């Protein structure tokens, strides 16, 4: 399979040779990278390290899931009576999934600097290195694309006849290369136009936004759109549709298999789709690749904070963080825990990438459950939601954010810096933990709940204020329970764990079930306004008592990490 993919990629060598790429060096670099490729764990389908397969995912599992996904996507080919429209739908979803794979698995490969120690001392040009990285990515994505496109090859044989199968195979290659080059051209343009640190931030936020978009599309689109209606939608009746790359790819089938239906615009689009991968590779090698090694070196040495200079200038000023820390955490040790958690949680890119998507998942989950209904129109379901009391569950869903933050707050790639906790004369680490808990509530949870609360009050009215307060306090009880039983480490002091143990999973589910039961009890209590106001008092008392207990945690309750 690897040899076949190398031969497919070698079709671009004549174009690359004219741009100054050393194709012999390129071929050797690709061969070595392919040998190492199977040793690198992927973000998708990863399993727990330390298992029998030592962190490697089963290729059979990946292939089965990819084939199954390809089958369901292939059904889009039968959705519309016009093959041109059906293929446009198919390649639209196909290219989005390819782009998601590139962003989730191979962003780090493009800007990886580890092989520079081997390649930089040797006479390898910027063009050769940049193109080798893109083609290395292409080989991996091609492997997935061919597996994912296999069911569609069979389906298109029934839809358009046997002669459309080899053409569709070429269209899959075309869509894959277009996805690769469009994503990588954006990355390389960003590397040229923004600072290295800003580039890392932009890529991180782009990954977060893209994952949220896919999540929202998966859960909300089936509720908001009747899929059967797509069969009657003529997408190509809109002029902007011809600007979409999937339309260019589908135009090739329309021009060759259904030539009687194709006009001159369709043929022009087919030519554009055929030539764009070659033109894109030439553009990368000729325009964007020069200076690639220098920019990689700058990225490798810019591991600091993007606003480090600003922080240095403001070091002597009494900032907002200092005011909040002194007010909320007057104890010196607790104050230190508050400050270090606030600053690291706001700066560490890996932590933000794990936590930030949860902020978007909460309203998506709420709308998914709230608009879930059969027989009613979307407007009727919204009116029913607005006249009901389901808004209280929106605040309780925020515990998902709190859980995500707490499960990641003690983990860091650079956990060895946590030696400072153990070197200082701290008798009660619970003070550091209490400062940590106050910081994450103040930095993330409270502002987010305030934003949601304003929206709830605007939509459902002021009578929801007491429910918001009670739900918020119960959510804080959930947070302290999670912190007591699940978070056994100091802030950013433990190595990243891929999968938690079964005991902790059961504990987490029990805590979630307990809070869920309280939430449903709150829902039935809402018919008595005064009862909700009265329930706020014991909720406040329980929070105060539990937090005092949490603050008294000793070193025996902390999971120590070897530094």
Beta strands, then each sheet from edge to edge (+ up, - down):
end
